[in-house]
């Protein structure tokens, strides 16, 4: 509601938006059905706009004509808009040691601030800004990154981007179940790798084939188990 009041005695009001006439007295010059004149009493000549939109932002002028001298009141309507992310980088897969740049763009009024957070046990925050640059990315920096866009209007808008970091296989542990003469033995190989590694077992220089000569090979993601039976 934009408030304006007429003078005592004969007077007439008009409302303008920039240079366009909205109302002149009781005559409506705009075709916008959301706009009306509020007259709770004889002097009130307030402009009411329902379902305010960002396009309604701007200067409004109430002009009051009297027998003596005209009077104008200028009101600048500021339409605040909650922060909204309209673009964020797509999920990506990179090799360890690469440089990456994540982008997050948002609109809003007032202009929203943008911040980043790595979703990890430490929930490490990063600096503010549309771009998040990571140089020489490591496997520990893989995962989801949250972009927060917020202003004082409403709750933050949050979107995520996933970063997958590929790295070469590393054998973390080789363990056997112990060897007893005449019994089967299990040898377990634990690795770390992205993507999932391919396992091969060798005895000396001879590659072992699962199902042949008493060897059974089972693979589960980053673990492989060699079962040697006494056949």
N, C-alpha and C positions, 0 to 999 in steps of 0.2 A: 504494500500500500504506500503510495507516494502522496503525502499530505499537502493540501493547499486549502486556503480559506479566502472567501470573498470579503470585501469591505462591507461595513454597515451602509445601508442605503442602496441606491441603484448601482449595480456593478455586474460585470459579465466576465466569465473566465474562459480560458482556452488552454489546452495542453498541446505541446509540441515535442516531438522526438527528433532532435537535431533540427532540420528545417521542415520536417513533415508535420502537418497538422493532424492531431489525433482526435481531439474534440474541440469544437467551437460552441460555447454555451452548452445547450443540450443536444446539439447535432454531432453525430458520430461520423468522422471522416475516414476512419480505418475500417477495413473489412475483417480485422482480427477479432474472432468471437471471444477471446480471452480477456479483452480490455473493456472496462466499464467505468462509469463515474459513480463514486460513492458519495451520497448526500444524506448523512445522518441527521443534519439540521440544515436550516436555510443558508447558512454561511459556508458549510463545508463543500468543497469542490475537489475531492481527492481522486487520484487515478488508481484504479485497482487492476492488477495484472495477475491472472490465474495461471498456475502451472508455468512459472517463470522459466525461461530457457536462456541459454548463453547468448542467443541472438538479441535478447532484450537489454543486454548490457549497453550502457552509454548514457549521454546527457539527456535530461528531460527538463522542459521549461513550462512553468505554470505562469500564464500572463493574465493579470486581472485588470480590466478596464473600468475606470470609475469616472465620475463627473469631473474630478479634479486632475488627477495624473495617473498614468498607468503604473502598475507595479509588477515586477517579474521575480519569480523564485526559480533558481536553477538547482536541480538535484541530479547528482551523478549516481546512477544505479550500477552497483558492482555485483555481478553474478558470480558467485564462487562455485567452482566445480571440483569435485573430489578427484584425486589422482587416479589415473588409469593408464596401465601399461599397454601400449599398442604394438610394440615389437620387442622381441627378445631373441638372442642368438639360438639357432637350432642346436639340438644335442650333437656332440662331436666326439670323434675318436682320434687321438693323436698318439705319437710315440713319445716315450719318456725322454725328457731333455728338450722338447719342442717349446717354442714360444706361442702363447695363445692370447687372443683378445676376445672377451665376451662383451656384448652390447645389450643395453636395455634402454628403451626409449619410452617416455611417458608424457601425458598431457595433464593439465589441470590448472586451476586458478584459485589461489596463487600457484605459481610454478612449483611443481613438486620437487623435493629433494630425493635423490636416488642413492641407495646404499646396497652393499653386497655382503653375503654371509655364506661361508662354506659349511654345509651340513655335515658335521663330523663330531666326534666325542668332545672336541674342544670348542666347537661352534665358533671358529675363528672369524671375527669381523674384518672387513677390508675397508678401505677409504671410500668416500662418497664419489659419485660421478657416473656418467652414462657408460663408461668403459672400464672394464676390469682387465688389466694386463698381467699375465703371469709369465715370467721368463724362466726357461729351463724347468718346466713342470716335472714333478716327481710323482711316483706311484701313490704316495701318501696324499697328494692333492687331487686325486681322482674322486669322483662322486658328484653330488648335486650341489649347485650353487643357487642361492635364492637372491632375487632382486626385489628390493623393497622400494616402492614409490609412495611417498606420503606428503601431505600438506595438512593444514589445520582444519580442513573441512570434514573429513570422515576418516574411517579406518584405512590403513595402508593397503595398497594393491600389491599382491605378492605373486610372482611367477618363478618357475625353476628352469634350469638348464642342466643337463647331465653331461659330464666330461668323463670319457673313458680313456685311461692311459695305458697303452700297450707297453709291455716290457719283456725282455728275453727271459726264458726259464732259468731259475736258480734252484739247485737241489738244496733243500733245507736239512734233510735227514735221510739216512739210509740205515735201516734197522732190520735185523732178523729175529725170529722168535726163539732162536737157540737151536743147536743141532744135537740131535740124539740119534745114534746109529739105528738105522732101520725105520725111522719116523719121517713123516713129511716135514718140510720146513717152509716157513713164510718169510719172504724178504719184502720189506715195505720201502717205497721211495716217495718221500714227500717233497713237493716242489712249490714254488711261487711263480706265477706267470699269467699274463693277459695278452692275447686270448688263451683259452685252455690249451695246454701243451699236448703234443703227440709223444707217446712213450715208446721206446724200443729197448728191449733187454738183450744183453750179449753175455756169452760165456767165452771169455777170451776174445777172439775176433769173430766168433760164430754167433749170428743173430738167432735168438730163440723164437720159436713159433708156438703160440698157444695151442694146446691140444696135441702136440707132438712130443714124443720122448719124455712124457711125464711132466711137462711144463704147462701150467695154467696161468694165464696173465689176466688180471682184472684191473680195470681202470675206472676211477671215480674222480672226475674233475681234475684236481691237481695232485691226485694220489694214484700210484700204481702198485699192485701187489703181485709178486711172483710166487706161485705155489709150486714147489718141487716135490713130487711124490716119488716114493720108492717103488718103481716098477721094474 
